[in-house]
Amino acid sequence: MGEAGLDVSVVTVLWEGKQGADFMRSFVWKCLLSRFWFAMVAAFLFAGLFRQTDTHAQAMVKCPGGLALKLNSAFTGQGTLLLAEVIAVKSMPEVKAEWNGRAMELWPKGTSGKTLHGLIGVDLEKPAGKYEWKVIWAGKEGNPITCSALVTVRNGKFPTEKLTVEKQFVQPDPEQQKRAEEDQKKMRAIFDTVTAERLWDGAFHLPLKDATTGGNFGRRRVLNGQARSPHAGVDFPALKGTAVFAAQRGKVVLAEDLYYSGNTVVIDHGYGIYTLYAHLSEIEVKAGDAVESNAEIGKVGATGRVTGPHLHWGLTVQHARVNAMQIVAREP
Ligand SMILES: [Zn+2]
């Protein structure tokens, strides 16, 4: 009901020739009813506004003791990287952080000693829902103080892709299957290791000189008609032999031929952050090597399960498989 509805009602009342008092009563009643609906719409709009404000408030939580938690966003999708900050008004106590019940690393931001920051990886297949980022420290009397911010994870919208690859990569024989499982075990052991030291120094960059963007992240894959796990990295189409560079400083923890990812290099950057480079034609480093940012580590190829030469670049942050392009943007 709106203003037009009121006009029609008034006209109807006049035509029926009611007495003045009746007319007035009716008029006042209609007016009230009209205002009522107006107020309802206004209240609804205001509630919407406040919900918006609330969204921003969730990205910044004020904690007791002059601390604040800040997230670059309180709403995110699967396979993303969030930048988390702990800010102290005066001095920073010794804090411990947890993301979704698992210990998370924080390191100083700048030299003021008043801000710590860290990366929160949201795994590619993390179910949609609300998750807690928790920070704990000791209060004045030594009592533990806990403060937390909630992150809402939404389902990612990833396209499904149908590809045809060699039969052995969809239906491996028992020996190939065993090899693939051993590779998986090796990778799990690597990602379970959190080096308690920051090995990178500065911003991360893309692993190819001329690349500007990588694609295919998160795509659900159907290989030779069979559903397979989603694509956990970004692909850069490139000619075989193109030089591949370390995205940042770190330590090579794997440099070998794996069943699905072919010639593969994994670099540990510290604090549970790993980059992976797959399908290389040549590997130019070995496990245990310390590499500088931009060091050449191999050449683009088409080894393992591929449809053609390209570089597959993966990023794992404390077990979460996330879109590697995002670490370039976050500048941790
Ligand atoms: Zn790939």
Boltz pocket constraint, residues with backbone or C-beta under 6 A from the ligand:
constraints:
  - pocket:
      binder: B
      contacts: [[A, 231], [A, 233], [A, 234], [A, 235], [A, 311], [A, 312], [A, 313]]
      max_distance: 6.0
